[in-house]
Amino acid sequence: MFMVKGLNEHHEFTKSDKPLSYTDLMSIYSKLLDGSTAEEATADIPDKRERFFMWYRNFRLEHHIEEYVVTDKAWEWQKFRKTGREYDL
């Protein structure tokens, strides 16, 4: 969950299903500091998009990482798709 309001925004929080990623945070924070509202700061992020991430799917094998792509909600891990990239440390 990511909760954000811009400077001088005092309204109630609203729910959004916009697919944000940690890679978006710096851009969003910069826009907020420049005076954008939370809605303006995320306006250029499409409502549907792929996000890639690395996952230690099996915590007992900390040396093995798999890459996945998700287009839905981040908590719906059963919908994740493997990209085929795997890394062993």
Biopython code that builds the backbone (N, CA, C, O; Angstrom):
import numpy as np
from Bio.PDB.StructureBuilder import StructureBuilder

atoms = [
    (1, "MET", "N", (0.856, -1.164, 0.000)),
    (1, "MET", "CA", (0.000, 0.000, 0.000)),
    (1, "MET", "C", (0.906, 1.231, 0.000)),
    (1, "MET", "O", (1.900, 1.294, 0.722)),
    (2, "PHE", "N", (0.542, 2.179, -0.809)),
    (2, "PHE", "CA", (1.269, 3.435, -0.915)),
    (2, "PHE", "C", (0.274, 4.551, -0.686)),
    (2, "PHE", "O", (-0.664, 4.721, -1.464)),
    (3, "MET", "N", (0.471, 5.317, 0.380)),
    (3, "MET", "CA", (-0.440, 6.409, 0.707)),
    (3, "MET", "C", (0.306, 7.720, 0.517)),
    (3, "MET", "O", (1.414, 7.901, 1.022)),
    (4, "VAL", "N", (-0.320, 8.629, -0.218)),
    (4, "VAL", "CA", (0.357, 9.884, -0.508)),
    (4, "VAL", "C", (-0.654, 11.007, -0.712)),
    (4, "VAL", "O", (-1.742, 10.806, -1.252)),
    (5, "LYS", "N", (-0.260, 12.186, -0.264)),
    (5, "LYS", "CA", (-0.979, 13.416, -0.558)),
    (5, "LYS", "C", (0.061, 14.460, -0.885)),
    (5, "LYS", "O", (1.173, 14.431, -0.359)),
    (6, "GLY", "N", (-0.299, 15.375, -1.750)),
    (6, "GLY", "CA", (0.590, 16.469, -2.083)),
    (6, "GLY", "C", (0.565, 17.538, -0.999)),
    (6, "GLY", "O", (-0.217, 17.462, -0.051)),
    (7, "LEU", "N", (1.426, 18.530, -1.152)),
    (7, "LEU", "CA", (1.449, 19.647, -0.214)),
    (7, "LEU", "C", (0.081, 20.324, -0.187)),
    (7, "LEU", "O", (-0.525, 20.551, -1.234)),
    (8, "ASN", "N", (-0.390, 20.640, 0.986)),
    (8, "ASN", "CA", (-1.668, 21.326, 1.186)),
    (8, "ASN", "C", (-2.880, 20.535, 0.715)),
    (8, "ASN", "O", (-3.934, 21.130, 0.492)),
    (9, "GLU", "N", (-2.776, 19.237, 0.557)),
    (9, "GLU", "CA", (-3.959, 18.405, 0.280)),
    (9, "GLU", "C", (-4.492, 17.915, 1.616)),
    (9, "GLU", "O", (-3.781, 17.254, 2.373)),
    (10, "HIS", "N", (-5.744, 18.240, 1.901)),
    (10, "HIS", "CA", (-6.324, 17.901, 3.193)),
    (10, "HIS", "C", (-7.585, 17.054, 3.057)),
    (10, "HIS", "O", (-8.298, 16.855, 4.040)),
    (11, "HIS", "N", (-7.868, 16.561, 1.879)),
    (11, "HIS", "CA", (-9.059, 15.744, 1.657)),
    (11, "HIS", "C", (-8.838, 14.329, 2.165)),
    (11, "HIS", "O", (-7.718, 13.963, 2.523)),
    (12, "GLU", "N", (-9.894, 13.536, 2.197)),
    (12, "GLU", "CA", (-9.795, 12.135, 2.584)),
    (12, "GLU", "C", (-8.975, 11.383, 1.537)),
    (12, "GLU", "O", (-8.948, 11.762, 0.366)),
    (13, "PHE", "N", (-8.316, 10.329, 1.966)),
    (13, "PHE", "CA", (-7.608, 9.484, 1.008)),
    (13, "PHE", "C", (-8.606, 8.819, 0.077)),
    (13, "PHE", "O", (-9.714, 8.476, 0.490)),
    (14, "THR", "N", (-8.222, 8.639, -1.159)),
    (14, "THR", "CA", (-9.041, 7.915, -2.116)),
    (14, "THR", "C", (-8.291, 6.656, -2.531)),
    (14, "THR", "O", (-7.062, 6.609, -2.476)),
    (15, "LYS", "N", (-9.027, 5.653, -2.940)),
    (15, "LYS", "CA", (-8.427, 4.383, -3.346)),
    (15, "LYS", "C", (-8.161, 4.416, -4.842)),
    (15, "LYS", "O", (-8.968, 4.921, -5.621)),
    (16, "SER", "N", (-7.030, 3.876, -5.224)),
    (16, "SER", "CA", (-6.674, 3.792, -6.634)),
    (16, "SER", "C", (-6.049, 2.430, -6.897)),
    (16, "SER", "O", (-5.300, 1.919, -6.064)),
    (17, "ASP", "N", (-6.346, 1.849, -8.028)),
    (17, "ASP", "CA", (-5.742, 0.580, -8.437)),
    (17, "ASP", "C", (-4.612, 0.799, -9.429)),
    (17, "ASP", "O", (-4.215, -0.129, -10.134)),
    (18, "LYS", "N", (-4.097, 2.008, -9.486)),
    (18, "LYS", "CA", (-3.002, 2.327, -10.409)),
    (18, "LYS", "C", (-1.799, 1.447, -10.073)),
    (18, "LYS", "O", (-1.419, 1.355, -8.906)),
    (19, "PRO", "N", (-1.201, 0.807, -11.059)),
    (19, "PRO", "CA", (-0.106, -0.138, -10.814)),
    (19, "PRO", "C", (1.234, 0.561, -10.585)),
    (19, "PRO", "O", (2.069, 0.616, -11.488)),
    (20, "LEU", "N", (1.436, 1.085, -9.401)),
    (20, "LEU", "CA", (2.682, 1.761, -9.065)),
    (20, "LEU", "C", (3.761, 0.745, -8.724)),
    (20, "LEU", "O", (3.472, -0.391, -8.351)),
    (21, "SER", "N", (4.992, 1.171, -8.858)),
    (21, "SER", "CA", (6.138, 0.336, -8.549)),
    (21, "SER", "C", (7.133, 1.171, -7.749)),
    (21, "SER", "O", (7.082, 2.400, -7.773)),
    (22, "TYR", "N", (8.038, 0.497, -7.041)),
    (22, "TYR", "CA", (9.074, 1.224, -6.310)),
    (22, "TYR", "C", (9.895, 2.096, -7.244)),
    (22, "TYR", "O", (10.420, 3.127, -6.823)),
    (23, "THR", "N", (10.013, 1.704, -8.495)),
    (23, "THR", "CA", (10.788, 2.505, -9.443)),
    (23, "THR", "C", (10.102, 3.830, -9.760)),
    (23, "THR", "O", (10.738, 4.730, -10.309)),
    (24, "ASP", "N", (8.829, 3.969, -9.431)),
    (24, "ASP", "CA", (8.087, 5.211, -9.669)),
    (24, "ASP", "C", (8.250, 6.224, -8.541)),
    (24, "ASP", "O", (7.959, 7.406, -8.727)),
    (25, "LEU", "N", (8.706, 5.782, -7.386)),
    (25, "LEU", "CA", (8.657, 6.631, -6.189)),
    (25, "LEU", "C", (9.453, 7.921, -6.319)),
    (25, "LEU", "O", (8.961, 8.977, -5.922)),
    (26, "MET", "N", (10.650, 7.875, -6.853)),
    (26, "MET", "CA", (11.465, 9.097, -6.955)),
    (26, "MET", "C", (10.775, 10.150, -7.817)),
    (26, "MET", "O", (10.759, 11.333, -7.475)),
    (27, "SER", "N", (10.211, 9.715, -8.925)),
    (27, "SER", "CA", (9.514, 10.648, -9.805)),
    (27, "SER", "C", (8.285, 11.232, -9.110)),
    (27, "SER", "O", (8.032, 12.434, -9.193)),
    (28, "ILE", "N", (7.527, 10.381, -8.429)),
    (28, "ILE", "CA", (6.330, 10.841, -7.724)),
    (28, "ILE", "C", (6.709, 11.834, -6.624)),
    (28, "ILE", "O", (6.099, 12.898, -6.517)),
    (29, "TYR", "N", (7.701, 11.500, -5.811)),
    (29, "TYR", "CA", (8.129, 12.414, -4.743)),
    (29, "TYR", "C", (8.594, 13.750, -5.306)),
    (29, "TYR", "O", (8.278, 14.800, -4.748)),
    (30, "SER", "N", (9.336, 13.720, -6.398)),
    (30, "SER", "CA", (9.820, 14.967, -7.009)),
    (30, "SER", "C", (8.655, 15.841, -7.440)),
    (30, "SER", "O", (8.658, 17.050, -7.207)),
    (31, "LYS", "N", (7.661, 15.230, -8.068)),
    (31, "LYS", "CA", (6.489, 15.990, -8.519)),
    (31, "LYS", "C", (5.718, 16.568, -7.338)),
    (31, "LYS", "O", (5.237, 17.700, -7.396)),
    (32, "LEU", "N", (5.602, 15.782, -6.260)),
    (32, "LEU", "CA", (4.905, 16.276, -5.070)),
    (32, "LEU", "C", (5.640, 17.460, -4.459)),
    (32, "LEU", "O", (5.014, 18.435, -4.043)),
    (33, "LEU", "N", (6.960, 17.379, -4.403)),
    (33, "LEU", "CA", (7.749, 18.483, -3.849)),
    (33, "LEU", "C", (7.690, 19.730, -4.724)),
    (33, "LEU", "O", (7.898, 20.843, -4.242)),
    (34, "ASP", "N", (7.404, 19.538, -6.019)),
    (34, "ASP", "CA", (7.254, 20.673, -6.926)),
    (34, "ASP", "C", (5.852, 21.262, -6.872)),
    (34, "ASP", "O", (5.557, 22.229, -7.575)),
    (35, "GLY", "N", (4.973, 20.680, -6.033)),
    (35, "GLY", "CA", (3.643, 21.252, -5.845)),
    (35, "GLY", "C", (2.507, 20.504, -6.519)),
    (35, "GLY", "O", (1.361, 20.948, -6.450)),
    (36, "SER", "N", (2.788, 19.388, -7.166)),
    (36, "SER", "CA", (1.716, 18.609, -7.802)),
    (36, "SER", "C", (0.839, 17.959, -6.744)),
    (36, "SER", "O", (1.283, 17.700, -5.625)),
    (37, "THR", "N", (-0.401, 17.699, -7.106)),
    (37, "THR", "CA", (-1.271, 16.904, -6.245)),
    (37, "THR", "C", (-0.889, 15.442, -6.440)),
    (37, "THR", "O", (-0.177, 15.102, -7.384)),
    (38, "ALA", "N", (-1.358, 14.592, -5.558)),
    (38, "ALA", "CA", (-1.080, 13.160, -5.685)),
    (38, "ALA", "C", (-1.618, 12.627, -7.011)),
    (38, "ALA", "O", (-0.968, 11.806, -7.659)),
    (39, "GLU", "N", (-2.782, 13.083, -7.411)),
    (39, "GLU", "CA", (-3.366, 12.630, -8.679)),
    (39, "GLU", "C", (-2.514, 13.086, -9.864)),
    (39, "GLU", "O", (-2.289, 12.315, -10.798)),
    (40, "GLU", "N", (-2.046, 14.319, -9.831)),
    (40, "GLU", "CA", (-1.188, 14.827, -10.910)),
    (40, "GLU", "C", (0.154, 14.089, -10.957)),
    (40, "GLU", "O", (0.693, 13.836, -12.035)),
    (41, "ALA", "N", (0.682, 13.749, -9.791)),
    (41, "ALA", "CA", (1.996, 13.108, -9.710)),
    (41, "ALA", "C", (1.998, 11.696, -10.289)),
    (41, "ALA", "O", (3.047, 11.177, -10.670)),
    (42, "THR", "N", (0.823, 11.081, -10.354)),
    (42, "THR", "CA", (0.731, 9.718, -10.901)),
    (42, "THR", "C", (-0.020, 9.661, -12.233)),
    (42, "THR", "O", (-0.271, 8.577, -12.761)),
    (43, "ALA", "N", (-0.376, 10.819, -12.771)),
    (43, "ALA", "CA", (-1.210, 10.867, -13.977)),
    (43, "ALA", "C", (-0.547, 10.229, -15.198)),
    (43, "ALA", "O", (-1.245, 9.680, -16.050)),
    (44, "ASP", "N", (0.776, 10.287, -15.302)),
    (44, "ASP", "CA", (1.431, 9.754, -16.494)),
    (44, "ASP", "C", (1.687, 8.246, -16.413)),
    (44, "ASP", "O", (2.235, 7.666, -17.350)),
    (45, "ILE", "N", (1.305, 7.616, -15.322)),
    (45, "ILE", "CA", (1.463, 6.164, -15.183)),
    (45, "ILE", "C", (0.210, 5.489, -15.736)),
    (45, "ILE", "O", (-0.896, 5.774, -15.276)),
    (46, "PRO", "N", (0.368, 4.597, -16.720)),
    (46, "PRO", "CA", (-0.808, 3.958, -17.325)),
    (46, "PRO", "C", (-1.560, 3.077, -16.326)),
    (46, "PRO", "O", (-0.975, 2.562, -15.373)),
    (47, "ASP", "N", (-2.858, 2.912, -16.558)),
    (47, "ASP", "CA", (-3.685, 2.098, -15.668)),
    (47, "ASP", "C", (-3.356, 0.615, -15.774)),
    (47, "ASP", "O", (-3.582, -0.131, -14.821)),
    (48, "LYS", "N", (-2.833, 0.178, -16.895)),
    (48, "LYS", "CA", (-2.411, -1.215, -17.091)),
    (48, "LYS", "C", (-0.991, -1.199, -17.610)),
    (48, "LYS", "O", (-0.706, -0.536, -18.608)),
    (49, "ARG", "N", (-0.104, -1.909, -16.959)),
    (49, "ARG", "CA", (1.267, -2.018, -17.446)),
    (49, "ARG", "C", (1.949, -3.183, -16.745)),
    (49, "ARG", "O", (1.523, -3.626, -15.678)),
    (50, "GLU", "N", (3.004, -3.664, -17.361)),
    (50, "GLU", "CA", (3.776, -4.744, -16.777)),
    (50, "GLU", "C", (4.798, -4.175, -15.812)),
    (50, "GLU", "O", (5.401, -3.134, -16.071)),
    (51, "ARG", "N", (4.988, -4.863, -14.701)),
    (51, "ARG", "CA", (6.047, -4.525, -13.762)),
    (51, "ARG", "C", (6.887, -5.767, -13.549)),
    (51, "ARG", "O", (6.354, -6.856, -13.340)),
    (52, "PHE", "N", (8.186, -5.607, -13.602)),
    (52, "PHE", "CA", (9.109, -6.721, -13.413)),
    (52, "PHE", "C", (9.697, -6.648, -12.018)),
    (52, "PHE", "O", (9.942, -5.557, -11.503)),
    (53, "PHE", "N", (9.926, -7.789, -11.407)),
    (53, "PHE", "CA", (10.555, -7.793, -10.100)),
    (53, "PHE", "C", (11.256, -9.117, -9.856)),
    (53, "PHE", "O", (10.966, -10.133, -10.488)),
    (54, "MET", "N", (12.179, -9.068, -8.927)),
    (54, "MET", "CA", (12.931, -10.245, -8.531)),
    (54, "MET", "C", (12.279, -10.814, -7.278)),
    (54, "MET", "O", (11.824, -10.066, -6.413)),
    (55, "TRP", "N", (12.236, -12.148, -7.182)),
    (55, "TRP", "CA", (11.554, -12.759, -6.064)),
    (55, "TRP", "C", (12.348, -13.947, -5.551)),
    (55, "TRP", "O", (12.700, -14.850, -6.310)),
    (56, "TYR", "N", (12.625, -13.936, -4.257)),
    (56, "TYR", "CA", (13.145, -15.123, -3.587)),
    (56, "TYR", "C", (11.927, -15.987, -3.278)),
    (56, "TYR", "O", (11.413, -15.962, -2.159)),
    (57, "ARG", "N", (11.475, -16.733, -4.246)),
    (57, "ARG", "CA", (10.237, -17.489, -4.074)),
    (57, "ARG", "C", (10.358, -18.524, -2.951)),
    (57, "ARG", "O", (9.396, -18.760, -2.220)),
    (58, "ASN", "N", (11.516, -19.128, -2.815)),
    (58, "ASN", "CA", (11.735, -20.103, -1.754)),
    (58, "ASN", "C", (12.785, -19.525, -0.811)),
    (58, "ASN", "O", (13.964, -19.459, -1.161)),
    (59, "PHE", "N", (12.372, -19.112, 0.364)),
    (59, "PHE", "CA", (13.278, -18.439, 1.289)),
    (59, "PHE", "C", (14.369, -19.367, 1.819)),
    (59, "PHE", "O", (15.363, -18.901, 2.377)),
    (60, "ARG", "N", (14.194, -20.651, 1.650)),
    (60, "ARG", "CA", (15.242, -21.581, 2.076)),
    (60, "ARG", "C", (16.389, -21.624, 1.079)),
    (60, "ARG", "O", (17.477, -22.109, 1.389)),
    (61, "LEU", "N", (16.142, -21.121, -0.103)),
    (61, "LEU", "CA", (17.176, -21.073, -1.143)),
    (61, "LEU", "C", (17.502, -19.610, -1.433)),
    (61, "LEU", "O", (17.228, -19.119, -2.529)),
    (62, "GLU", "N", (18.080, -18.917, -0.465)),
    (62, "GLU", "CA", (18.331, -17.491, -0.603)),
    (62, "GLU", "C", (19.265, -17.156, -1.753)),
    (62, "GLU", "O", (19.297, -16.012, -2.204)),
    (63, "HIS", "N", (20.011, -18.111, -2.226)),
    (63, "HIS", "CA", (20.950, -17.866, -3.324)),
    (63, "HIS", "C", (20.271, -17.924, -4.686)),
    (63, "HIS", "O", (20.896, -17.606, -5.698)),
    (64, "HIS", "N", (18.999, -18.326, -4.730)),
    (64, "HIS", "CA", (18.296, -18.489, -6.009)),
    (64, "HIS", "C", (17.197, -17.434, -6.137)),
    (64, "HIS", "O", (16.312, -17.347, -5.285)),
    (65, "ILE", "N", (17.257, -16.634, -7.203)),
    (65, "ILE", "CA", (16.274, -15.568, -7.440)),
    (65, "ILE", "C", (15.627, -15.807, -8.802)),
    (65, "ILE", "O", (16.303, -16.186, -9.758)),
    (66, "GLU", "N", (14.322, -15.586, -8.884)),
    (66, "GLU", "CA", (13.589, -15.716, -10.137)),
    (66, "GLU", "C", (12.963, -14.375, -10.490)),
    (66, "GLU", "O", (12.528, -13.638, -9.606)),
    (67, "GLU", "N", (12.915, -14.057, -11.781)),
    (67, "GLU", "CA", (12.296, -12.814, -12.229)),
    (67, "GLU", "C", (10.874, -13.105, -12.693)),
    (67, "GLU", "O", (10.626, -14.087, -13.393)),
    (68, "TYR", "N", (9.948, -12.245, -12.297)),
    (68, "TYR", "CA", (8.537, -12.380, -12.656)),
    (68, "TYR", "C", (8.035, -11.064, -13.231)),
    (68, "TYR", "O", (8.635, -10.007, -13.035)),
    (69, "VAL", "N", (6.919, -11.155, -13.946)),
    (69, "VAL", "CA", (6.229, -9.968, -14.440)),
    (69, "VAL", "C", (4.784, -10.054, -13.946)),
    (69, "VAL", "O", (4.188, -11.129, -13.895)),
    (70, "VAL", "N", (4.246, -8.902, -13.587)),
    (70, "VAL", "CA", (2.862, -8.855, -13.102)),
    (70, "VAL", "C", (2.150, -7.694, -13.781)),
    (70, "VAL", "O", (2.720, -6.615, -13.945)),
    (71, "THR", "N", (0.926, -7.919, -14.168)),
    (71, "THR", "CA", (0.101, -6.856, -14.747)),
    (71, "THR", "C", (-1.119, -6.577, -13.874)),
    (71, "THR", "O", (-1.856, -5.622, -14.118)),
    (72, "ASP", "N", (-1.329, -7.403, -12.868)),
    (72, "ASP", "CA", (-2.469, -7.245, -11.974)),
    (72, "ASP", "C", (-2.005, -6.698, -10.631)),
    (72, "ASP", "O", (-0.969, -6.039, -10.548)),
    (73, "LYS", "N", (-2.745, -6.963, -9.619)),
    (73, "LYS", "CA", (-2.421, -6.508, -8.277)),
    (73, "LYS", "C", (-1.193, -7.255, -7.748)),
    (73, "LYS", "O", (-1.021, -8.445, -8.013)),
    (74, "ALA", "N", (-0.352, -6.556, -7.007)),
    (74, "ALA", "CA", (0.903, -7.130, -6.525)),
    (74, "ALA", "C", (0.678, -8.272, -5.540)),
    (74, "ALA", "O", (1.537, -9.143, -5.407)),
    (75, "TRP", "N", (-0.447, -8.286, -4.857)),
    (75, "TRP", "CA", (-0.694, -9.339, -3.870)),
    (75, "TRP", "C", (-1.323, -10.583, -4.499)),
    (75, "TRP", "O", (-1.487, -11.592, -3.812)),
    (76, "GLU", "N", (-1.673, -10.541, -5.762)),
    (76, "GLU", "CA", (-2.243, -11.704, -6.433)),
    (76, "GLU", "C", (-1.121, -12.513, -7.083)),
    (76, "GLU", "O", (-1.046, -12.622, -8.306)),
    (77, "TRP", "N", (-0.245, -13.082, -6.238)),
    (77, "TRP", "CA", (0.968, -13.719, -6.723)),
    (77, "TRP", "C", (0.693, -14.936, -7.595)),
    (77, "TRP", "O", (1.571, -15.343, -8.356)),
    (78, "GLN", "N", (-0.479, -15.526, -7.514)),
    (78, "GLN", "CA", (-0.788, -16.669, -8.371)),
    (78, "GLN", "C", (-0.936, -16.248, -9.842)),
    (78, "GLN", "O", (-0.943, -17.102, -10.728)),
    (79, "LYS", "N", (-1.052, -14.953, -10.103)),
    (79, "LYS", "CA", (-1.144, -14.446, -11.471)),
    (79, "LYS", "C", (0.211, -14.015, -12.026)),
    (79, "LYS", "O", (0.302, -13.616, -13.187)),
    (80, "PHE", "N", (1.262, -14.090, -11.215)),
    (80, "PHE", "CA", (2.596, -13.712, -11.684)),
    (80, "PHE", "C", (3.034, -14.671, -12.784)),
    (80, "PHE", "O", (2.694, -15.854, -12.761)),
    (81, "ARG", "N", (3.789, -14.155, -13.740)),
    (81, "ARG", "CA", (4.339, -14.985, -14.817)),
    (81, "ARG", "C", (5.856, -14.924, -14.764)),
    (81, "ARG", "O", (6.441, -13.845, -14.665)),
    (82, "LYS", "N", (6.483, -16.080, -14.830)),
    (82, "LYS", "CA", (7.940, -16.126, -14.877)),
    (82, "LYS", "C", (8.424, -15.570, -16.206)),
    (82, "LYS", "O", (7.813, -15.800, -17.250)),
    (83, "THR", "N", (9.524, -14.838, -16.157)),
    (83, "THR", "CA", (10.118, -14.337, -17.406)),
    (83, "THR", "C", (11.115, -15.341, -17.974)),
    (83, "THR", "O", (11.524, -15.227, -19.129)),
    (84, "GLY", "N", (11.503, -16.318, -17.170)),
    (84, "GLY", "CA", (12.507, -17.290, -17.591)),
    (84, "GLY", "C", (13.896, -16.931, -17.109)),
    (84, "GLY", "O", (14.818, -17.738, -17.233)),
    (85, "ARG", "N", (14.065, -15.741, -16.564)),
    (85, "ARG", "CA", (15.368, -15.331, -16.041)),
    (85, "ARG", "C", (15.502, -15.797, -14.593)),
    (85, "ARG", "O", (14.648, -15.504, -13.756)),
    (86, "GLU", "N", (16.563, -16.514, -14.312)),
    (86, "GLU", "CA", (16.848, -16.982, -12.960)),
    (86, "GLU", "C", (18.303, -16.688, -12.655)),
    (86, "GLU", "O", (19.159, -16.709, -13.540)),
    (87, "TYR", "N", (18.567, -16.414, -11.395)),
    (87, "TYR", "CA", (19.910, -16.054, -10.976)),
    (87, "TYR", "C", (20.293, -16.859, -9.749)),
    (87, "TYR", "O", (19.511, -16.999, -8.808)),
    (88, "ASP", "N", (21.497, -17.382, -9.774)),
    (88, "ASP", "CA", (22.052, -18.087, -8.631)),
    (88, "ASP", "C", (23.284, -17.343, -8.164)),
    (88, "ASP", "O", (24.206, -17.099, -8.942)),
    (89, "LEU", "N", (23.297, -16.990, -6.915)),
    (89, "LEU", "CA", (24.421, -16.234, -6.355)),
    (89, "LEU", "C", (25.531, -17.167, -5.920)),
    (89, "LEU", "O", (26.561, -16.712, -5.423)),
]
sb = StructureBuilder()
sb.init_structure("model")
sb.init_model(0)
sb.init_chain("A")
sb.init_seg("    ")
for serial, (resi, resn, name, xyz) in enumerate(atoms, 1):
    if name == "N":
        sb.init_residue(resn, " ", resi, " ")
    sb.init_atom(name, np.array(xyz, "f"), 0.0, 1.0, " ", f" {name:<3s}", serial, name[0])
structure = sb.get_structure()
